[in-house]
Amino acid sequence: MKYLLTVLTGILFCVVLVCCNKSYDLATARISDYTNLGVGKYVIYRLDSTVTLPFGTGFTVHSYTVKDSIEGTITDNLERPGYRIVRYTYDSSSKTWNNSNTFMAVQTNNSFEYVENNMRQVRLVSPIADYFSWKGNSHVSVSPYANLSTIDLGYFDWTFSYSNVNKPFKVGNTTFDTTVTVVQYDSANNKPFQPNFVSSYIRSYEVYAKGVGKVFQDLFAWEYQITYFTRNCKLIHCLNNKCDTTAIKCTSDAVVDFTSKNCDSIARASLDAGTRVVCDTIPGNYTYSGYGVKLSILNHN
């Protein structure tokens, strides 16, 4: 019995020791290690901007070189100190950096908030540990996906979470030894993609490297809509257990020869008892809408 108690006591001691060590490790993983804030700091990125083609036929990518430069301190509306970050876009023809946007970053002991286009996201929180999660859009009042009906509804409830904490991450030819990935959202409807059904997809995540800040970002949101046409309508009239079928010449956008109505109207028509209309539903035009932003670090100080 004494031997059993000794073994159990040893196991309990080891468990407590491991738990204590884990808490100690979490306490030393500071948010400031992954943000690298300070006036004069900058990061240069390759920015790949995905936009919708005319008439919604697909997407195309435009690439730019941008520099996010911390140019001063600022106070937010809660009287907390923060940093003013100016984004410059490089013009290769004139070889100049041109001001294209301004952001704000606020860092506390427990969180890192970023204000972009008047939207405040909580992008990092403590503790920095795999699977730890939080509501990153809790301070956002207007969804950037308002024009994407199937995506917009859940935006304010996104659950951010950590993955690959302290793992290396490669951007281009550069490997960063200690990073953390923030998965903001990754979801898909209609997998695998089927062209005859409405579909949508969104992914959004960022990677922060220790001593550097954000080294990678990938955001892509798209929505696929398809229009259906009514064609090949048939008028079926049944009397005394006998049915006659008559083809109806019609199109969805032209008046032809059935009581001056098109196919869609015919399919919804109220008919006498014993008479019905049967039509085929055929997929027609499709459109894509959405956008994407990918940032890949090129240089920093």
Order of alpha helices (4+ residues) and beta strands (2+ residues): alpha-beta-beta-beta-beta-beta-beta-beta-alpha-beta-beta-beta-beta-beta-alpha-beta
